[in-house]
Amino acid sequence: MPSSGMGRYYPLTNEEISQAVKVTRPGAYALGHINKGSAFCVDYIGRSDADLADCLKKHAEAKQYPYFKFMCLKSAKAAFEKECNLYHDFKPDGNDKHPEDSKGNTKEKCPRCPKI
């Protein structure tokens, strides 16, 4: 199984998000569950172009996924590229299509395929 490069997983709650994501930055994330072997299983990949914590809190409110991993990044472009790489590595069931580039920025390209 590929590695996300995102470190440990956290329960997807507002409290855990506030403790783990301490800066307002772009970022990429994985949502998922823990299997019987105590491994994090990726069910959904996403990103935020500006405020990762706020985006994760919206997912927490939906209560669809119990855990998350994340990576803060320097730019929306870097978040898009990380999201694309994670999408290609894990092909999660929760994502029904390839990630799209940032709104209004048509210069971003997927680092792994010509779709975007």
C-alpha atoms as an extended CHARMM CRD file, in Angstrom:
* protein
*
       116  EXT
         1         1  MET       CA              0.0000000000        0.0000000000        0.0000000000  PROA      1               0.0000000000
         2         2  PRO       CA              1.3570000000        3.4650000000       -0.8280000000  PROA      2               0.0000000000
         3         3  SER       CA              2.2320000000        5.9840000000        1.8720000000  PROA      3               0.0000000000
         4         4  SER       CA              0.3810000000        9.2910000000        2.1310000000  PROA      4               0.0000000000
         5         5  GLY       CA              3.3940000000       11.0560000000        3.6480000000  PROA      5               0.0000000000
         6         6  MET       CA              1.0180000000       12.7560000000        6.0890000000  PROA      6               0.0000000000
         7         7  GLY       CA              1.9830000000       11.2140000000        9.4230000000  PROA      7               0.0000000000
         8         8  ARG       CA             -0.4750000000       10.0440000000       12.0610000000  PROA      8               0.0000000000
         9         9  TYR       CA             -4.2490000000        9.9980000000       11.9080000000  PROA      9               0.0000000000
        10        10  TYR       CA             -6.6650000000       11.8940000000       14.1670000000  PROA      10              0.0000000000
        11        11  PRO       CA            -10.3460000000       11.5220000000       15.0440000000  PROA      11              0.0000000000
        12        12  LEU       CA            -12.3510000000       13.7940000000       12.7400000000  PROA      12              0.0000000000
        13        13  THR       CA            -13.8340000000       16.1130000000       15.3760000000  PROA      13              0.0000000000
        14        14  ASN       CA            -13.7350000000       19.8910000000       15.7140000000  PROA      14              0.0000000000
        15        15  GLU       CA            -11.6160000000       19.5870000000       18.8760000000  PROA      15              0.0000000000
        16        16  GLU       CA             -9.0140000000       17.3310000000       17.2530000000  PROA      16              0.0000000000
        17        17  ILE       CA             -8.8840000000       19.5070000000       14.1320000000  PROA      17              0.0000000000
        18        18  SER       CA             -8.3040000000       22.6390000000       16.2370000000  PROA      18              0.0000000000
        19        19  GLN       CA             -5.5070000000       20.9230000000       18.1720000000  PROA      19              0.0000000000
        20        20  ALA       CA             -3.8120000000       19.3610000000       15.1370000000  PROA      20              0.0000000000
        21        21  VAL       CA             -4.1620000000       22.0830000000       12.4720000000  PROA      21              0.0000000000
        22        22  LYS       CA             -2.8210000000       25.2020000000       14.1720000000  PROA      22              0.0000000000
        23        23  VAL       CA             -2.2900000000       27.4900000000       11.1780000000  PROA      23              0.0000000000
        24        24  THR       CA             -4.5670000000       28.9030000000        8.4860000000  PROA      24              0.0000000000
        25        25  ARG       CA             -3.0140000000       27.4930000000        5.3410000000  PROA      25              0.0000000000
        26        26  PRO       CA             -3.7680000000       25.5450000000        2.2060000000  PROA      26              0.0000000000
        27        27  GLY       CA             -3.4260000000       21.8070000000        2.5460000000  PROA      27              0.0000000000
        28        28  ALA       CA             -4.3640000000       18.3240000000        1.4370000000  PROA      28              0.0000000000
        29        29  TYR       CA             -6.0900000000       15.6660000000        3.4940000000  PROA      29              0.0000000000
        30        30  ALA       CA             -7.2720000000       12.0810000000        3.5760000000  PROA      30              0.0000000000
        31        31  LEU       CA            -10.4500000000       10.9500000000        5.3200000000  PROA      31              0.0000000000
        32        32  GLY       CA            -10.9870000000        7.3560000000        6.2570000000  PROA      32              0.0000000000
        33        33  HSD       CA            -11.4210000000        4.5970000000        8.7880000000  PROA      33              0.0000000000
        34        34  ILE       CA             -9.2310000000        2.2580000000       10.8340000000  PROA      34              0.0000000000
        35        35  ASN       CA             -9.1940000000       -1.3990000000        9.7870000000  PROA      35              0.0000000000
        36        36  LYS       CA             -8.9700000000       -4.4380000000       12.0800000000  PROA      36              0.0000000000
        37        37  GLY       CA             -5.1820000000       -4.2790000000       11.8640000000  PROA      37              0.0000000000
        38        38  SER       CA             -5.2260000000       -0.6980000000       13.2230000000  PROA      38              0.0000000000
        39        39  ALA       CA             -4.1660000000        0.7800000000        9.8790000000  PROA      39              0.0000000000
        40        40  PHE       CA             -5.6410000000        3.9650000000        8.4310000000  PROA      40              0.0000000000
        41        41  CYS       CA             -7.5940000000        3.2180000000        5.2430000000  PROA      41              0.0000000000
        42        42  VAL       CA             -8.1380000000        6.1110000000        2.8200000000  PROA      42              0.0000000000
        43        43  ASP       CA            -11.7730000000        6.5640000000        1.7800000000  PROA      43              0.0000000000
        44        44  TYR       CA            -11.6540000000       10.1420000000        0.4640000000  PROA      44              0.0000000000
        45        45  ILE       CA             -8.9960000000       12.6310000000       -0.6640000000  PROA      45              0.0000000000
        46        46  GLY       CA             -9.4280000000       16.3920000000       -0.6810000000  PROA      46              0.0000000000
        47        47  ARG       CA             -7.7570000000       19.7660000000       -0.3040000000  PROA      47              0.0000000000
        48        48  SER       CA             -8.3110000000       23.3170000000        0.7860000000  PROA      48              0.0000000000
        49        49  ASP       CA             -6.8280000000       26.1890000000       -1.1940000000  PROA      49              0.0000000000
        50        50  ALA       CA             -6.8750000000       28.5740000000        1.7930000000  PROA      50              0.0000000000
        51        51  ASP       CA             -8.0470000000       27.2070000000        5.1810000000  PROA      51              0.0000000000
        52        52  LEU       CA             -7.4850000000       23.5110000000        5.7620000000  PROA      52              0.0000000000
        53        53  ALA       CA             -8.9390000000       23.4840000000        9.2930000000  PROA      53              0.0000000000
        54        54  ASP       CA            -12.1960000000       25.1050000000        8.1720000000  PROA      54              0.0000000000
        55        55  CYS       CA            -12.5700000000       22.5780000000        5.3520000000  PROA      55              0.0000000000
        56        56  LEU       CA            -11.9470000000       19.6490000000        7.7140000000  PROA      56              0.0000000000
        57        57  LYS       CA            -14.4960000000       21.0050000000       10.2020000000  PROA      57              0.0000000000
        58        58  LYS       CA            -17.1440000000       20.9300000000        7.4680000000  PROA      58              0.0000000000
        59        59  HSD       CA            -16.3720000000       17.2430000000        6.9470000000  PROA      59              0.0000000000
        60        60  ALA       CA            -16.5460000000       16.6700000000       10.7170000000  PROA      60              0.0000000000
        61        61  GLU       CA            -20.0650000000       18.1370000000       10.7640000000  PROA      61              0.0000000000
        62        62  ALA       CA            -21.1300000000       15.6780000000        8.0480000000  PROA      62              0.0000000000
        63        63  LYS       CA            -19.9930000000       12.7320000000       10.2270000000  PROA      63              0.0000000000
        64        64  GLN       CA            -19.3380000000       10.5640000000        7.1660000000  PROA      64              0.0000000000
        65        65  TYR       CA            -15.7200000000        9.6540000000        7.9860000000  PROA      65              0.0000000000
        66        66  PRO       CA            -14.3230000000        9.0190000000       11.4840000000  PROA      66              0.0000000000
        67        67  TYR       CA            -10.6150000000        9.8610000000       10.9610000000  PROA      67              0.0000000000
        68        68  PHE       CA             -8.3430000000       12.1990000000        9.0250000000  PROA      68              0.0000000000
        69        69  LYS       CA             -4.7370000000       12.8090000000        8.0650000000  PROA      69              0.0000000000
        70        70  PHE       CA             -3.4660000000       16.0950000000        6.6980000000  PROA      70              0.0000000000
        71        71  MET       CA             -0.5490000000       18.0900000000        5.3560000000  PROA      71              0.0000000000
        72        72  CYS       CA             -0.3510000000       21.8960000000        5.4270000000  PROA      72              0.0000000000
        73        73  LEU       CA              1.2270000000       23.2860000000        2.2700000000  PROA      73              0.0000000000
        74        74  LYS       CA              2.6140000000       26.6210000000        1.0950000000  PROA      74              0.0000000000
        75        75  SER       CA              0.1930000000       27.3110000000       -1.7430000000  PROA      75              0.0000000000
        76        76  ALA       CA             -3.0560000000       26.3040000000       -3.3940000000  PROA      76              0.0000000000
        77        77  LYS       CA             -1.0010000000       24.8880000000       -6.2790000000  PROA      77              0.0000000000
        78        78  ALA       CA              0.9910000000       22.6680000000       -3.9080000000  PROA      78              0.0000000000
        79        79  ALA       CA             -2.2750000000       21.5040000000       -2.2820000000  PROA      79              0.0000000000
        80        80  PHE       CA             -3.7310000000       20.6500000000       -5.7070000000  PROA      80              0.0000000000
        81        81  GLU       CA             -0.6120000000       18.6800000000       -6.6820000000  PROA      81              0.0000000000
        82        82  LYS       CA             -0.6150000000       16.7500000000       -3.3850000000  PROA      82              0.0000000000
        83        83  GLU       CA             -4.3310000000       16.0020000000       -3.7810000000  PROA      83              0.0000000000
        84        84  CYS       CA             -3.7120000000       14.6890000000       -7.3150000000  PROA      84              0.0000000000
        85        85  ASN       CA             -0.8330000000       12.4760000000       -6.1720000000  PROA      85              0.0000000000
        86        86  LEU       CA             -2.9160000000       11.0730000000       -3.3090000000  PROA      86              0.0000000000
        87        87  TYR       CA             -5.8430000000       10.4780000000       -5.6730000000  PROA      87              0.0000000000
        88        88  HSD       CA             -3.6420000000        8.4890000000       -8.0680000000  PROA      88              0.0000000000
        89        89  ASP       CA             -1.9150000000        6.5770000000       -5.2410000000  PROA      89              0.0000000000
        90        90  PHE       CA             -5.0630000000        5.5300000000       -3.3730000000  PROA      90              0.0000000000
        91        91  LYS       CA             -7.9600000000        5.7540000000       -5.8720000000  PROA      91              0.0000000000
        92        92  PRO       CA            -10.4180000000        6.1780000000       -2.9740000000  PROA      92              0.0000000000
        93        93  ASP       CA            -14.0290000000        5.0670000000       -3.3450000000  PROA      93              0.0000000000
        94        94  GLY       CA            -15.2850000000        8.3840000000       -1.9590000000  PROA      94              0.0000000000
        95        95  ASN       CA            -13.8630000000       10.3600000000       -4.8900000000  PROA      95              0.0000000000
        96        96  ASP       CA            -15.9480000000        9.9030000000       -8.0180000000  PROA      96              0.0000000000
        97        97  LYS       CA            -13.7130000000       12.0170000000      -10.2650000000  PROA      97              0.0000000000
        98        98  HSD       CA            -10.2220000000       13.4060000000      -10.6710000000  PROA      98              0.0000000000
        99        99  PRO       CA             -9.4390000000       16.5310000000       -8.6020000000  PROA      99              0.0000000000
       100       100  GLU       CA            -10.0570000000       19.8220000000      -10.3830000000  PROA      100             0.0000000000
       101       101  ASP       CA             -7.6700000000       22.7640000000      -10.4360000000  PROA      101             0.0000000000
       102       102  SER       CA             -8.2410000000       25.8410000000       -8.2840000000  PROA      102             0.0000000000
       103       103  LYS       CA            -11.1080000000       28.0760000000       -9.3110000000  PROA      103             0.0000000000
       104       104  GLY       CA             -9.9600000000       30.6210000000      -11.8580000000  PROA      104             0.0000000000
       105       105  ASN       CA             -6.5070000000       29.1140000000      -12.2710000000  PROA      105             0.0000000000
       106       106  THR       CA             -6.3120000000       27.1100000000      -15.4840000000  PROA      106             0.0000000000
       107       107  LYS       CA             -2.5070000000       26.8850000000      -15.4060000000  PROA      107             0.0000000000
       108       108  GLU       CA             -2.4030000000       24.1250000000      -12.8020000000  PROA      108             0.0000000000
       109       109  LYS       CA             -1.7380000000       20.6660000000      -14.2160000000  PROA      109             0.0000000000
       110       110  CYS       CA             -1.9410000000       17.2620000000      -12.6210000000  PROA      110             0.0000000000
       111       111  PRO       CA              1.6050000000       16.0140000000      -12.0050000000  PROA      111             0.0000000000
       112       112  ARG       CA              0.5660000000       12.4600000000      -12.9180000000  PROA      112             0.0000000000
       113       113  CYS       CA             -1.7970000000       12.6380000000      -15.8780000000  PROA      113             0.0000000000
       114       114  PRO       CA             -2.9960000000       14.9210000000      -18.6760000000  PROA      114             0.0000000000
       115       115  LYS       CA             -6.6320000000       15.1470000000      -17.4150000000  PROA      115             0.0000000000
       116       116  ILE       CA             -6.1880000000       18.6170000000      -15.9260000000  PROA      116             0.0000000000
